[in-house]
Amino acid sequence: MLRLIHTADWQLGKPYGRFASDVRAALGEARFDAIDAIGKAAVEHGAAHVLVAGDVFDTEGPEDRVIVQAVSRMQRYACTWWLLPGNHDFARNSGLWDRVCAKGAANIRVVTEPVPCELDPGHWLLPAPLTHRHNLDDPTAVFDTMETPGATLRIGLAHGSIRDFSSRGEAQNQIAPDRAQRSHLDYLALGDWHGALRVDARTWYSGTPETDRFQRDEPGFALLVTLEPGVEPVVSPIRTGRFQWLMRDWTIPDADGFAAACDRLLGPIEPSATLLQLSLAGIVSLSDRIAILGKLDNDLRHRLRHLAVAADDLVGRPSEQDLADLRVEGMIGTAAAKLMTIIEAGGSDAVTAKRALERLFVEYQRGQDAA
């Protein structure tokens, strides 16, 4: 029996340029912390080998600090780390992987050549490293001709997209979906797809150990794989990620409904480890819309690690009470009536008029609060 950890797509050094500096720092550090989570899982579950199926680094030229952090963290654990060049960190002469090897870590093996490696007696690793960012040919085709004398287990390690992904995968580096069967593999460990995915019983994507985009609710995982000759692999996900990236589309009836939705969101999550992309829609009173936006800016935004809101489809329509309050204010009431006329007429000026009326109502409420 062989037990190993399958992981991929660490993309260490990823810049996260669209976020504020404090968020960028936290997300970047979490990717290094994921190495510790993987190493601890390997020790806990008795996995002597960790297979990293490409894109260990975000680029082929990371800063020295990124390499030193990665190597020093892997050195902490009593397992062997097998690092495969992917499309982000492809292998080239005098490049990144020479810099990694120069650190002299005894438990780190970089597989820059498509040459079989014996993990343990009879347990062979068949690597398919990428030497270019984009390859037109199936990088795993070489598995068919790889000799593994006395093999009881043949394990493929590759980075690319199964053709069945169509538009969801990379256009290049395409891998035959039946590669495990074609090449008589007991397990095929793949990287490139950032969510854990079972292609078939012997072919898996591990996904990234630390989620990095608003496409899925799940945090990052690695896969614990148990292999025995002639038996289907036993594959179990192990959580390694700290952050969750959530997307939510809410249709809001009123301010109370929005508050209830916030409570439902916050209940099962760790807010400080959550990034939220939120879209709001609905028709509410103008006073409710202002209250909702205030709760977003003064409460929810401070609780979460990151909040991005699209609220253009949350329409604030003045209630009869809203308009009655404004009418008694002389010039303010007159301005509000003119804006309502523009809004009701529609056209290109209606959106601007809605925002102006909302601003007018905000200023009116501030005056009332100060009085």
C-alpha positions in Angstrom: 0.0 0.0 0.0 1.1 3.6 -0.7 -0.4 6.7 0.9 0.4 10.1 -0.6 -0.8 13.7 -0.8 -1.8 15.1 -4.1 -1.8 18.9 -4.5 -1.2 21.5 -7.2 -1.5 25.1 -8.2 0.1 26.8 -5.2 1.1 29.8 -7.4 3.3 31.2 -4.7 4.1 34.9 -5.2 0.7 35.6 -6.7 0.3 39.4 -6.5 -3.5 39.9 -6.1 -3.1 43.4 -7.5 -6.7 44.4 -7.5 -7.0 44.2 -3.7 -6.0 46.6 -1.0 -2.5 46.2 0.4 -3.5 44.5 3.7 -5.7 42.0 1.8 -2.9 41.3 -0.7 -0.5 40.6 2.2 -3.0 38.2 3.9 -3.8 36.3 0.8 -0.1 35.9 -0.2 0.9 34.7 3.3 -2.0 32.2 3.3 -0.5 30.5 0.3 2.7 29.8 2.2 0.7 28.7 5.2 -1.0 26.1 3.0 2.4 24.4 2.6 2.4 23.9 6.4 -1.2 22.6 6.3 -0.2 20.0 3.6 3.0 19.0 5.5 1.1 18.5 8.7 -1.5 16.4 6.9 1.2 14.2 5.4 2.7 13.6 8.8 -0.7 13.0 10.4 -1.9 10.5 7.8 1.4 8.7 7.3 1.9 9.9 3.7 5.6 9.7 2.9 5.3 11.6 -0.5 3.6 14.8 -1.5 3.0 15.2 -5.3 2.7 18.8 -6.5 1.2 18.7 -10.0 2.5 22.0 -11.4 2.3 25.7 -10.8 4.2 25.7 -7.5 5.1 29.3 -8.3 3.0 32.0 -10.0 5.8 32.9 -12.5 9.1 31.4 -13.7 11.0 34.3 -12.1 9.8 34.7 -8.5 11.6 36.8 -5.9 14.3 35.1 -3.8 12.1 35.5 -0.7 9.3 33.4 -2.4 11.7 30.5 -3.1 13.3 30.6 0.4 9.9 30.7 2.1 8.7 27.8 0.0 11.8 25.6 0.6 12.1 26.4 4.3 8.5 25.4 4.9 8.7 22.1 3.0 11.9 21.3 4.9 10.0 21.2 8.2 8.2 18.0 7.4 9.3 14.4 7.2 8.1 13.7 3.7 9.4 14.0 0.2 8.0 16.8 -1.9 7.9 16.1 -5.7 7.6 19.4 -7.6 6.5 19.4 -11.2 6.9 22.4 -13.5 3.6 23.7 -14.8 2.5 26.4 -17.3 3.2 29.2 -14.8 6.6 27.9 -13.8 7.7 25.8 -16.7 11.2 24.3 -16.8 14.0 26.0 -18.7 17.8 25.9 -18.4 19.4 28.2 -15.8 15.9 29.1 -14.6 13.7 28.9 -11.6 14.2 25.2 -10.9 17.9 25.5 -10.8 17.4 28.2 -8.1 15.2 25.9 -6.1 17.7 23.0 -6.4 20.5 25.3 -5.3 18.9 25.5 -1.8 20.0 21.9 -1.3 16.9 20.6 0.5 17.2 16.9 0.8 13.5 16.2 0.9 12.6 18.2 -2.2 12.8 16.6 -5.6 12.2 18.7 -8.7 11.2 16.6 -11.8 12.2 18.7 -14.8 12.6 15.7 -17.1 10.0 13.1 -18.3 11.9 10.3 -16.7 10.3 7.7 -14.3 11.3 8.0 -10.6 10.9 5.2 -8.1 9.2 6.6 -5.0 9.6 3.3 -3.1 10.4 -0.2 -4.3 7.9 -1.0 -7.0 6.1 2.3 -6.8 7.0 4.4 -9.8 6.2 8.1 -10.5 5.8 9.1 -14.2 6.2 12.9 -14.5 5.2 15.1 -17.4 6.9 18.4 -16.7 6.1 21.4 -19.0 9.0 23.1 -20.8 6.9 25.8 -22.3 3.9 27.8 -21.1 1.8 26.3 -23.9 2.3 22.9 -25.5 0.4 21.8 -28.5 0.8 18.1 -27.8 -0.5 16.0 -24.9 2.3 16.2 -22.3 1.3 12.8 -20.9 1.7 10.9 -24.2 5.2 10.0 -23.0 3.7 7.8 -20.3 2.9 5.1 -22.9 6.6 4.4 -23.5 8.0 4.9 -20.0 9.5 1.7 -18.6 8.9 0.9 -14.9 10.7 -2.4 -14.1 9.0 -4.4 -11.4 6.3 -1.9 -11.0 3.4 -2.7 -8.7 2.1 0.9 -8.9 2.4 3.4 -11.7 1.5 7.0 -10.8 1.3 9.8 -13.4 2.0 13.4 -12.5 1.0 16.1 -15.0 -0.3 19.6 -15.5 -2.9 20.5 -18.2 -6.6 20.3 -19.2 -8.7 17.2 -19.9 -10.3 17.8 -23.3 -13.7 17.3 -21.9 -13.4 20.6 -20.1 -13.9 22.5 -23.5 -14.0 26.2 -22.7 -13.5 25.7 -19.0 -9.9 24.5 -19.4 -6.8 25.8 -21.1 -6.7 25.6 -24.9 -3.2 24.2 -24.7 -1.6 21.5 -22.6 -4.5 19.2 -23.3 -4.5 15.7 -21.8 -6.4 12.7 -23.0 -9.3 12.1 -20.6 -8.6 8.3 -20.7 -4.8 8.7 -20.1 -4.9 6.6 -16.9 -6.4 3.7 -18.9 -4.2 4.2 -22.0 -0.9 4.3 -20.0 -1.8 1.6 -17.4 -1.7 4.1 -14.5 -3.0 3.3 -11.0 -3.5 7.0 -10.4 -3.1 10.2 -12.4 -2.4 13.3 -10.3 -3.3 16.4 -12.3 -3.0 20.2 -11.8 -4.3 23.2 -13.6 -8.0 23.1 -12.7 -8.4 25.1 -9.4 -11.1 23.1 -7.8 -11.0 19.5 -6.6 -12.4 17.3 -9.4 -12.8 13.6 -10.1 -12.3 12.8 -13.8 -12.6 9.1 -13.2 -11.8 6.7 -10.4 -8.0 6.9 -11.2 -7.8 10.5 -12.4 -8.2 13.5 -10.2 -7.5 17.2 -10.0 -6.6 18.3 -6.5 -7.4 22.0 -7.0 -5.5 24.8 -5.4 -4.8 24.5 -1.6 -5.8 28.1 -1.1 -8.8 29.4 -3.1 -7.9 32.4 -5.3 -11.0 33.5 -7.2 -14.7 34.1 -7.0 -15.9 30.9 -8.7 -16.7 28.4 -5.9 -17.7 28.6 -2.2 -15.3 25.9 -1.1 -12.0 26.7 0.6 -8.8 25.1 -0.7 -8.1 21.3 -0.5 -5.4 18.7 -1.0 -6.2 15.1 -1.7 -5.1 12.2 0.5 -4.7 9.2 -1.8 -4.4 5.5 -0.8 -3.2 3.1 -3.5 -3.0 -0.6 -3.6 -2.2 -2.8 -6.7 -5.4 -3.8 -8.6 -7.7 -1.7 -6.3 -9.4 1.6 -7.1 -7.7 4.5 -5.3 -9.3 5.8 -2.1 -9.3 9.6 -2.4 -10.2 11.9 0.5 -10.2 15.7 0.4 -8.3 17.5 3.3 -9.0 21.1 3.9 -5.9 23.2 3.6 -7.2 26.7 2.8 -7.9 29.5 5.2 -10.0 31.9 3.0 -13.4 31.5 1.4 -14.3 33.5 -1.7 -18.1 33.8 -1.9 -20.4 35.1 -4.6 -24.0 36.0 -3.6 -26.9 37.5 -5.6 -29.6 38.8 -3.3 -33.0 40.2 -4.2 -33.9 42.5 -1.3 -37.5 43.4 -0.2 -36.6 45.9 2.4 -34.0 46.9 5.0 -35.1 44.1 7.4 -34.8 41.5 4.7 -31.3 42.7 4.0 -30.4 42.5 7.7 -31.7 38.9 7.8 -29.7 37.9 4.7 -26.6 39.3 6.4 -27.2 37.2 9.5 -27.7 34.1 7.4 -24.4 34.8 5.6 -22.4 35.5 8.7 -23.7 32.6 10.8 -21.6 29.7 9.3 -18.5 31.5 8.2 -15.4 33.2 9.7 -15.9 36.8 8.5 -12.3 37.8 8.7 -11.4 34.9 6.4 -14.1 35.6 3.9 -14.0 37.6 0.7 -17.5 38.5 -0.7 -18.7 39.6 -4.1 -22.2 40.7 -3.6 -24.9 41.8 -6.1 -28.1 43.4 -4.9 -31.4 43.8 -6.7 -34.9 44.7 -5.8 -37.2 47.7 -5.3 -37.2 49.2 -1.9 -38.1 52.5 -0.3 -35.5 55.3 -0.6 -35.0 55.3 3.1 -34.5 51.5 3.1 -31.9 51.7 0.3 -29.9 54.3 2.2 -30.1 52.1 5.3 -28.9 49.1 3.4 -25.9 50.9 1.9 -25.1 52.3 5.3 -25.0 48.8 6.8 -22.8 47.6 4.0 -20.3 50.4 4.5 -20.4 50.7 8.3 -20.8 47.1 9.3 -20.4 44.3 6.8 -17.4 45.8 5.1 -15.6 46.0 8.4 -16.4 42.5 9.4 -15.2 40.8 6.1 -11.7 40.5 4.8 -13.0 42.0 1.5 -16.3 43.2 0.1 -17.2 44.2 -3.4 -20.8 45.3 -4.0 -22.8 45.9 -7.2 -26.0 47.7 -6.1 -27.2 49.4 -9.3 -30.1 47.0 -9.5 -31.2 47.9 -6.0 -33.8 50.6 -6.9 -34.7 53.1 -4.2 -38.2 54.4 -4.9 -39.4 57.2 -2.5 -42.4 56.1 -0.4 -45.3 58.4 0.1 -43.9 59.2 3.6 -40.4 59.9 2.1 -42.0 62.4 -0.3 -44.2 63.9 2.3 -41.2 64.5 4.5 -39.4 66.3 1.7 -42.4 68.4 0.6 -42.5 70.3 3.8 -38.9 71.4 3.4 -39.5 74.2 0.8 -36.8 74.2 -1.8 -35.7 70.7 -1.0 -39.3 69.5 -1.6 -39.4 71.4 -4.9 -36.1 69.9 -6.0 -37.3 66.4 -5.1 -40.5 66.9 -7.1 -38.5 67.9 -10.2 -36.2 64.9 -9.8 -39.2 62.5 -9.5 -40.6 63.9 -12.7 -37.4 63.1 -14.5 -37.2 59.6 -13.0 -40.8 58.8 -14.0 -40.1 60.0 -17.6 -37.3 57.5 -17.9 -34.5 58.1 -20.5 -30.8 58.7 -20.1 -31.2 61.3 -17.3 -33.3 59.0 -15.1 -30.3 57.2 -13.5 -28.6 60.5 -12.7 -31.9 61.8 -11.2 -32.2 58.7 -9.0 -28.8 59.2 -7.5 -29.5 62.9 -7.0 -32.7 62.2 -5.3 -31.0 59.6 -3.1 -28.3 62.2 -2.2 -30.9 64.8 -1.5 -32.7 62.4 0.9 -29.4 61.6 2.6 -28.7 65.2 3.3 -32.2 65.8 4.5 -31.9 62.9 7.0 -28.6 64.2 8.2 -30.2 67.5 8.9 -33.0 65.8 10.7 -30.6 63.9 12.9 -28.6 67.0 13.7 -31.7 69.0 14.6 
